[in-house]
């Protein structure tokens, strides 16, 4: 389909994933190991599904992977929200990551809409 390295949404999702990794590493309490793991898994799923989807043979199949990526972004946002509520993420980091997540989601939606038109 296309080279993921040419997609701005991939680079933004990778940036978000790196920030999520930084945030997860800062969670020290073993009581929240499950939350840390879920945050890492969902955050890394966002760019991973963009990469995997970019290798699909049709715009429709690529769009399906982008929807999975969007859902993982939603999940990542929730894990950040929970971690923030539990006092595990400072306000500034919470605002930074949720802003990135929102930007990634908008970019994914735009690419999904483009691929939908392309496949009609």
Helices and strands as residue ranges (DSSP letters): G 4-6, H 8-26, G 30-32, H 33-54, H 59-85, H 91-119
